[in-house]
Amino acid sequence: MNNSCGCCEGIEALTPIQHGTPPGFDAIAYRVGTYATFLETMKARLSDHDYAGLAKLTTRASDDPAIALLDAWAVVADILTFYQERIANEGYLRTATERRSVLELARLVGYTLRPGVAASAYLAFTVDDGYTLELEAGIRAQTMPNPGEFPQSFETSESILVRAEWNSLKPRLARPQRLTPQTDVIYIQGTATRLNANDPILINPEDAALNVPLNHAAVAANGTTNGRISAALYRVETVVADQQSDRTAITVKPWQALPPDLTLPPAKTPVDLGELINKLAEPIPERAIPPQSRQRLGRSLASSFAESSDLNLQLLTQSQPALKPSLYRAWSQANVTSAVPIKVHALRLKAAPYGSTAPLRATPNEDGTVTHREWDLIESGEPISESFEITVIWQDDFSYGYATPFGVITTTIGISDFPVQTDQRSVQPETFVIEYSEADETIAVTTTISSRQSTFIRLQFSMRQRETSIVIDFDTQGQLYVTSEGTNPTTVIQAVSDLSTPARDVRLPGAGTHLLFDELSDASFAAARFTEQALVIQVRGSLQWVPSFRRTEQTDVVSMDAAYSQILPGSWVVLERPSDRDDRQKTMIIDRVKSVSDRARTDYGITAQSTQMQLHHDWLDFGGETGDRFDVIRDTTVFAHSEELELAPAPIDPIEEPICGNIIELDRLVPGLESGRWLIVTGERTDISGVSGVIDTELVMLAGVEQTFDPDLGNDHPHSVLHLGNDLAYCYKRDTVTIYGNVVRSTHGETRADVLGSGDGSQAMQHFTLPQLPLTHLAAPTAKGSKSTLQVSVNDIVWHETESLVYLGEDDRGYMTQTNAEGKTSAIFGNGKNGARLPTGLENVKAVYRTGIGKAGNAQAGQISLLLTRPLGLQAVTNPMRASGGADPESRDQARHNIPLAVMALDRLVSVPDYADFARTFAGIAKASAVSLSDGRRELVHLTIAGVDDAPIDVTSDLYRNFVEALHRLGDPYQPAQVDIRELMVLVMSAKVHLLPDYLWEGVEPQIRAALLDRFSFDQQELGEDVVPSHVIHTIQKVAGVAAVDLDVLGGIPEKLTDAATGKRRLLTPKEISAQVKQFIEQSAQQPKNQPLRVMVNLARAEAGVIVPAQIAFLNPNLPDTLILTRVEP
């Protein structure tokens, strides 16, 4: 056979051309000829002996009419065979180039091209203050488009109750202060505290006076109760005002403490970039994945109706509606703790006692010199003369119906002009004490009764302050003897009531003579006066005594060095004085001021006006040899004029106490939150050491609300504690966390209501095309992975969609939908046998549907911010998390690959390959691989999936949730299955290219790059498919102008590797990525020329007991430097 190149002599017939299409080609050769071969063949037929009638046409000139006619028919045949070949190719799935051809071929096997999936997002609404709204499903919001984008509409998928209180929930940032001996920071309300460094601060919980040694260990041991601080004096170190929070942080330390050791601060640990990258890309653990819906949230009556559960309050407000407006408000402000409140006082005045600056006492000597010595607190006084009178009445006691053995004695004592003191008691041979406070005297009375001696009665009155004793003896003869004992001589006037003569003065010696006691006998009491059943003895006289010592200070009174009008009764005072045990230590006296007075003092050689503070307790001790000396006055510091400072809540350290786990304590009481509600938590992560500012957001479900308080914290109020249905995936810095409470699920698409047309009962298979496109399909747990949003009603009666009309009876109100190659969807109704015909009517066929689908709906976080449906009280909307799960309709090439899979799984999951086939035909999933593996506890089917165009698939997206649900519904419910997202391997290539003559590198290089990016794109590669050098060379070699190829480097950089230390998968660090590329270069240099190693791409497997998902390797067009092409000059 000759070719049409004309290189062979002679003319011969070239048609029909015989073809044989080699395997692997993307088109079949079906043409029997082309213009040239048809014209050549017809010219050859002119000389064929079988056509003798054409022998006379001897010319072959192109301007001959006969040859021109043949030329025209060659053109016709060329056109016919061209389209015949195209039609033939469109009849085969692998060779079809038109989307409609693939669509029609799919219908032959019952496959419908996947229409795409709408993205899903969780919207957070903001409600105006005071509003509570019930939002129905269908609230519309729109994205704020970026340059080159179009606005995308989203609508809520379910109704939701929203309240202004739930707009933005904040975790508890401060709590009432718990002051302990280790407290070093105190928070005061306000910023105008007028405190400075070294100012004293008094901390006390109760009105009690303490003597506390001022060292930290002693304070902890002696000044605390059950670990709680009792009372202590602290020194202000720093004062930091927080204007934003309206509080002041005061750093304090014990009033006396040793200086801290000088040590260098610990060195900061440098940030490891690899650890940082792995922390940022750490997958969400299974425990942090929220339940798919509120119906799947684990609940129990015990937890729902726990003692502090908010459900109890909700039940009360339902049964008693009158409680609803005020119950939560009252409960949030109730004083519910019994803890003793801690008081903090600033002591504004620092002063000294009177006499602290007195000069030394000058004492003249006999030789005329003067000796200076310290003053004494107790000094000799001047002689004092005081009158006194003692009356004793002794009588029998018949108050109990019988006389007591010795009767009752009534004693009346009067000294000077002081009010008399009376005491009455049963007579006993013992000593009793009479407190004569008006005369500043304590009198001990000793009673002696004898029946064997001559003395019948002895009464001894011992005056302790005056150091004088009066002894009265009364004998059986009625004689009265009075003597004086003690340090001071005393003049006593003896008298009895029955003597008419004036009393005689008797000067008694300082020590009286004790008379002998005679035995009691029947004696007459001539010297005493008897009344009925009573004996009266009276003694009066004058006490002449000189006090041995005079106290210059009172033990419970502090005399100040000046007059201070700001010191008030009831205020606190702190005295820092020398210890009575060790002069090197200080003792702290904390007490309240009982009374305040001003008077002039002239002691210690100085004169001054002094404020005298009387305390509730003694601050001086005069007892014994260890009593206080004057150096106590000189070395005591007085802190007074206390001013109470209002404590502010102490801020919770946002890093030491981050928001983690499944419990979040709120800063206030939030009413009405119900379990099963979606919440979104956002904030700065704290689980990445050495790095700040990393913001993350996650979706959680509320499991319950607890209204609680800490009974051990004074002034604590009830507040809400959220219990989540899942743990938080990360830990967040407390003061950056925001919890969105008005959260609802939404999907991409805008609802429309259109009239499709008028029904005609005379027409069979009547159909209507939706005026807007594309029709929105939502992710669903079905075999297709999606469901249509189209709802058709005829005469206001809903008709239902079916996959095919053959499943309908003649009276079934149903329809089927078909989408053409342009994406327009039509509703097709029955013919009266398979599905009812449409009833005749005017514009009675109506449709409600949504439009919008695909990757355009995968909005960024915060991009959905335009509120289109705005009921009264609804203020704003946002999406704290990105929208995900949106996938474009199935493309021609994707359909070409997936159509055969549809007849393999047949919507049933029996074998392991069925899982992969089912996943690849699920809307929104482009790649899938299934293997049987063991997780160490059980055998399971592991599925690795990848989104359309490698779009991200979040585990919280509707696509992922519905896919997992579909596996359980259509597969064996007892067969465990695990679904993971693919691991990426980025291909790295370097090649030298030799060009043919006359070709420019600037024109050929982009073609080579485009060919490689297409051949090794995501769509062309499969999970676990190796990349071999021959495919790369073949792809480059096919480009026009390429003479030769030298492939230097071919490798793949995996997304993750298994950490040798932890056994977990982690991202590669930049250093490890660089080492991988260097390894590729070294390996290629060791291989024979043009033969680098193939790239091994793994399927899912188990490594170190951990299941690793399958990999997919492709060239990333966003990383042009991963493909290096170099021209080599010949």
C-alpha positions, 0 to 999 in steps of 0.5 A: 500500500502506498501512502499519500505522500507521493513518494511512490510512482503511479496513482493507485486507490488509497481508500478505504484505509485500514485501521488498528488502534493500539492500546492506551490511546485516547481516541480511535481511528475510524476515518476511511479516508481524508480529502487527499486520499479520496481525491487520489483514489477517485483519480485512480478509478478514472484509469481503472478497466472496470470503469471503461466509460471513464477512459475518455477522461484523460486529463488530470488538470485541476481546472478540468471540470471533471477533476474539479467535480472529483475535488468537490466530492473529496471535500464532501467525503472528508467532512463526512468521515471527519464527523463520522469518526467524531461520532464513533468516538463519542460512542465510547466512554474512553474516547468521548470528548463531549460532556453530553456524550458521557452523560448519555452513556452514563444513563445507559447503565443507570448512572447519573453524573454527580451534581456537586455538593453544597458547602456547609458552614456554621453561622453565629448570629448577633442579637440586639440587647433585650431580644429573644428570637425564634429564627426559622430555617432559611435565614439568608446570609451572604459572603463578602467576595474577595477580588475575582469572586462573586457573592455566595448565599448561605441559608440556615438549615434548621430553626434556632432560638437566639438570645442577646445573652448568648451572642458572645460568651466569655470564660471566667477571667477573674474570681474572688481572691483567695488570700493565703500566707503565700499571697504576693499579689493583691487586687484592689478595685479602682486605680486611685489607691494612693499607695506607694512602695513600702506602704503597709497593708493590713490583711485580716478576715475578722475582728481579732487582735493578734501578736504575730512575729514578723517573719514569713514562717511564723506568719504561716504557723501562727497567723493562719487557720486551716491554711487561710490567712488570719491577719498579717502586715505586708509591705507594698512592693509595686503598684500597677494600675489596670485602667481597662479592668478598673483594678490595681495589682499590688505586689506585697511581701511580708513586712520583714523578710530576708532578701531573695537569693540573687539568681539568674532567670531561666534561659528561654527555650528556643522555638523548634520550627518542626515542632511548631509546624506539627503542632499547627497541623496536628489532626483533631483527635477523635475525642474532640470530634463533636457528635453528628447531631443532638440526637447522637449526644449521649445523655442521662437523667442523672447528669441532666438533673444533677443538683446544680444543673440548669435544667432544674431552673428551667423546669421551675420557670416552665411550671411557674412562668412568673419566675422566668423574668426574675429568677436568674437575675436574683440567683446571679446576685445572691450571696451564696457563700459562707466564707469569712470575707477578707478585709484589706486596709491601707494604713495611711499614718506612720508615727511613734509613741509619745516619748520615743524622742525624749532626751535621756534622764539627767540625774545629778551626782554628789560630786556635781556631775550629771549622769544620763540614763534611760527613763523608766516606765514605772517610777516612785509616786508622791504620798497619798492620804485617803479616807476609808470606811469598811462596814461588815454585816454578818447575819444568818441566812434563812433564804433556803428555809434553814440557816447556813453554818456560818451565815451571810456576810455583806461587805461595803467598802468606800475609799475617798470620794470613789463610789462605794463597793458592796459585796454579799456572799455566804461566809466561808473560811476562805479568801474572796476578791472584791474588784473596786474598779472605781478606786483602781483597787483589787481587795482580797478578803480573807475570812478566818473562823475559829472555835478553839481559840479566843479569836472568834472572827478575823477579817483581813482586807488586802489592798493590792494597788495600795499595798496595805492590809486592814486586819479586824479581829473580834474575840469571844469577849466582844473586843474589836482589834484593828491592825494595819499590815503592809508596806505603808504605815496607816492611821486607823480609827476604830469604831463600833456602832454602839459606842457613844464616845468619840472614836480614838485615833490609834497610830498602828505600826506597819506590821500589826500584831496577830492575836491568839484565837480563843475557843468559841464560847457563849460570850457577850459581844459588848464592843459590837452592836447586835441587831436581830440575828445580825452582827455589824462591825464598822471601821473607818479611818485614813489611809496614809500611803506612798505608792512604791511605783507609778506607771507612766504608761497604761498597758492598753493605751498608746500615747502618740507623739502628736495629736492626730485627728484622723485616728478614729475609734473602730479603726485598725492600728498596728504596732511594730514593737520589740519582742519580749523574748528576743530584742532582735525580733519584732512583734506585731500587735494588731488591734482595733482602737477602742476610744480616742482622746487628746491630752497634754503630757509632761513626762520624760522631760518633754511636753506635747499634745498627744492623741491617746488610743485605747486598745481592746488588748494590752500592748505593754507588759509590766509584769516581773523581771521580763517586763517592758523597758523604755526601749519599747517606747523608743523602738515601736512604730505605730501604723494607724488611720486605717482605710479599707480597700475594696478587693477586686476579683483576682484575674485568672492566669490565662496561660497557667489555667487555659481553656481545655477539656470539656468544661468551660467556666463562664464569667456570669450566669447564663440562662436557658442554654439547652443540651444539644446546642452547637457552640463555636470556641475560638481563641489563641492556642497555648499548647504551642510552646514558645509561640503566641498569636496562633488563633484556632477555632473549633465546633463543639456541642453543649452537653449540659449547663451547671449553675454553680459557685465555690462556697470557699470563696467569699463573695462568689456568685452563681455562674454557669459552667458549660459541659461539652459533648466532646473535648476541645482539640486544643488548649486556649489562652483564657482571656482570648477565648470567645464562645459563640452561643447563637450558632446554627448550621447553614448550607450554600445556596439561595432559595427561589420560588418559581412558577414552572408552567401550566399543566396539560392533562392531554400531554404525556411526559410533560417536562419543565426546566428550572429557570435558574441554575445550578440546582443546589444539592446537599450532602446526604447519607445516601448512595449518591452522597447528595439530595436535591433541594427541589420541591415541586407542587401542583395545585399546591399539592407536593409531588415527590421526586423519584429516580425513574418513572418506571417505579411509579404507578399510574396514580402516583404523584411523582417526577424525575429530574434530568440535568443536561450538559449545560447544567440546566435541570428539568422536571419530567412528569409521568405519562399516566401509566408510569406516574400520573399526568399533570392536571390541567391548570393555569400556572399550577406547576410551581417549584421551590428550590435553591441555587448555588453549588460547588467550591465557590461556597468554601468561604473563608472564616469570617467571610459570611458577614452580610445579613440578607434576612433581617428580622427585628432584633437580629443584628449581624452574622459571621462564620467563625469557621471556614465553610467546607465540603463544597464540590463542583459537579462531576466533570467529564473526565471524572465521570469517565472514570467513575461510570464503570465503578457504579456498576461494581458496588451497586450501592452495596458494601460487601467486600473491601473493594466495594468500599472504595468503589462506593466512596469514589462515586460519592458526591464530593469525593474524587479519590478513594482507596480501601484496605483491610487493616488491624488497629491492634484491637480489631480488624477494620476496613480503612478508607482513604479519601480525597476531595474533588480537586483535592478540596479540604474535607473537615471532619466536622463538615456535612460531607464527611459526616454524611459519608460516614453515616452512609457507610453504616447504613449501606454496609455491615453495621457490625463491620468497623470502618475508619475514614481518613483524609489522604496524605500528600506527596509533592513531586520534585523533578529536575530535567535537562532538555535538548531542543530541535533546531529552530525551536525557542526555549521560551516557547517550548518550556511552558509547553513542557511544564503544562504537559507535566502538570497535566500528566502528574496532576491530582486528577490524573494520579491515583492513591498509592500510584507510583511515579516512574521515570519513563512516564516523565520522560515520555511526557516531555518527549511528546512536546513538539521541539524536544529532541532529547531529555535527561531526567536528573532528579525525580523524587517525592516529598511526603507530607508526614513521617513517623516520628521515631521517638513518639511513634506518631505521624508528624509533618516534616520540618524545613530541615528534613525537607531540605535533607530529602531533596539532597538525598534525591540528588545523591541517589540520582547521581549514583544511578546509571545515566537517565535512570533515577529511582522511581517514587514509591507511593504507599497505600494505607498501612500500619506503622508502629501500631498506627494506621497511616492513610494512603498517599497521592503524589502529584505536581503542585502548580502553586510550587513552580520551583518543584519542577526545574527545566533546564535547556542543554545546548547541542 
